[in-house]
Amino acid sequence: MNENEIDFSIKERTWKIPGKLKELAERLKFNTMQLISLIDTWDEEDTLDFGTGPDIKALQHASDFVIKYSSYILKKYGKVLFPPYITFSDKGSIDIDWDESTDKCKSNKCFLINVIPGADGDAQYYACDGNKEMKGSFYTEYVDLNETFPDEIL
């Protein structure tokens, strides 16, 4: 391991995160531990109240995308993104919420991604920048960050 990289794992999958993204790695570890705890303890009562529990593959795809996107922004623009919140949504899907309005340097920006359970990491996004709104879909496994998102999101 490069001393400037941080190891991050979910079940059998491991990533290397650039050392400059330490805050992101810490947020990922915290959020994923909470979600894995939900997955490990999901029971019939939870199913009655919430439906399908969090999907481990969707969590892996979400984490993979967060690492890819954050690393891309760091490499291309030299910017360290505000770490997103990763939460459980309905039907086993996972939300990635990059709401930069909580970042004191930004206002009126948001980037929400919903990763749907499945092998390819099918995802939908919604972004806003001031009065402009954008939405679309992509596969986290095959995303080309140079082409998938309008420059306004970046």
C-alpha atoms as one frame of an Amber mdcrd trajectory, in Angstrom:
protein
   0.000   0.000   0.000   1.228   3.470  -0.862   1.643   5.441   2.381  -0.538
   8.172   0.867  -3.467   5.789   0.338  -6.147   4.630   2.716  -7.635   1.111
   2.503 -11.416   0.896   2.594 -13.390  -2.384   2.456 -16.965  -3.604   2.302
 -17.238  -7.357   2.643 -14.968  -8.876  -0.066 -14.345  -5.599  -1.936 -11.420
  -3.261  -1.152 -10.532   0.179  -2.497  -7.501   2.436  -2.208  -8.442   6.046
  -1.428  -5.958   8.896  -1.978  -4.634  10.234   1.327  -5.925  13.734   0.499
  -9.444  12.276   0.728  -9.021  11.210   4.373 -12.232  12.964   5.486 -14.125
  11.164   2.706 -12.664   7.806   3.800 -13.740   8.460   7.399 -17.290   9.390
   6.333 -17.506   6.297   4.103 -16.372   4.040   6.932 -18.864   5.569   9.364
 -21.837   5.507   6.957 -21.155   2.013   5.628 -20.717   0.548   9.124 -24.164
   1.912  10.012 -25.723   0.450   6.865 -23.994  -2.922   7.227 -25.330  -3.045
  10.781 -28.835  -2.564   9.348 -28.240  -5.308   6.775 -26.922  -7.725   9.412
 -29.860  -7.150  11.775 -32.723  -6.766   9.257 -35.695  -8.848  10.397 -39.389
  -9.482   9.662 -40.533  -6.461  11.677 -38.247  -4.170   9.651 -39.599  -5.705
   6.449 -43.167  -4.930   7.542 -42.237  -1.332   8.390 -39.753  -0.511   5.613
 -39.871  -3.235   2.963 -36.629  -4.583   1.559 -33.519  -3.878   3.599 -30.356
  -2.201   2.350 -28.641  -4.127  -0.446 -24.921  -4.872   0.042 -24.220  -4.707
  -3.724 -25.920  -1.306  -3.953 -23.791  -0.153  -1.010 -20.641  -1.378  -2.766
 -21.655   0.351  -6.014 -22.429   3.578  -4.136 -19.083   3.510  -2.331 -17.261
   2.711  -5.554 -18.868   5.689  -7.268 -18.109   8.057  -4.380 -14.445   7.036
  -4.462 -14.228   7.258  -8.286 -15.975  10.632  -8.465 -14.056  12.199  -5.562
 -10.738  10.921  -6.931 -11.630  12.228 -10.404 -12.433  15.712  -9.066  -9.224
  15.711  -7.010  -7.096  14.679  -9.990  -8.763  16.882 -12.632  -9.457  20.047
 -10.609  -7.280  19.685  -7.499 -10.433  20.040  -5.375 -11.326  17.938  -2.348
 -15.095  17.504  -2.310 -17.203  17.828   0.803 -17.826  14.172   1.810 -21.349
  12.971   0.947 -23.789  11.262   3.255 -24.626   7.690   2.267 -27.983   6.488
   3.539 -30.529   3.706   3.053 -33.475   4.526   0.825 -36.495   2.431  -0.174
 -36.488  -0.985  -1.875 -32.899  -1.715  -0.829 -31.453   1.266  -2.684 -28.722
   3.552  -1.384 -28.681   7.357  -1.546 -25.531   9.432  -1.947 -26.226  13.010
  -0.888 -23.682  15.671  -1.774 -25.610  18.620  -0.405 -22.992  21.336  -0.470
 -25.381  23.862   1.041 -24.037  22.580   4.368 -20.528  23.522   3.191 -19.797
  27.103   4.225 -17.972  27.730   0.920 -20.940  26.809  -1.286 -24.621  27.598
  -1.451 -27.561  26.386  -3.514 -25.744  23.314  -4.840 -26.895  19.743  -4.487
 -26.058  16.386  -6.030 -28.203  13.389  -5.039 -27.657   9.908  -6.457 -29.862
   6.885  -5.850 -28.114   3.534  -6.487 -30.588   0.750  -7.223 -29.819  -2.861
  -6.215 -28.394  -4.918  -9.078 -25.205  -6.173 -10.662 -24.423  -3.044 -12.739
 -25.062  -0.379 -10.138 -27.900   1.302 -12.011 -28.209   4.829 -10.616 -30.241
   7.982 -11.067 -29.079  11.479 -10.221 -30.563  14.863  -9.490 -28.413  17.985
  -9.286 -29.078  21.654  -8.751 -26.918  24.722  -9.069 -28.766  27.901  -8.177
 -31.882  27.948 -10.363 -30.689  25.187 -12.735 -31.806  21.564 -12.216 -30.386
  18.484 -13.937 -31.283  14.800 -13.784 -30.342  11.608 -15.518 -29.241   8.022
 -15.074 -26.041   5.998 -15.408 -24.404   2.716 -14.360 -21.863   3.152 -11.568
 -19.764   0.257 -12.903 -19.400   1.737 -16.382 -19.640   5.479 -15.804 -17.402
   7.783 -17.846 -17.117  10.820 -15.597 -15.922  12.993 -18.496 -19.155  12.394
 -20.420 -21.929  11.439 -17.998 -22.379  14.637 -15.988 -22.762  18.212 -17.248
 -19.916  20.545 -16.234 -22.309  22.440 -13.947 -22.372  19.480 -11.535 -18.609
  19.398 -11.291
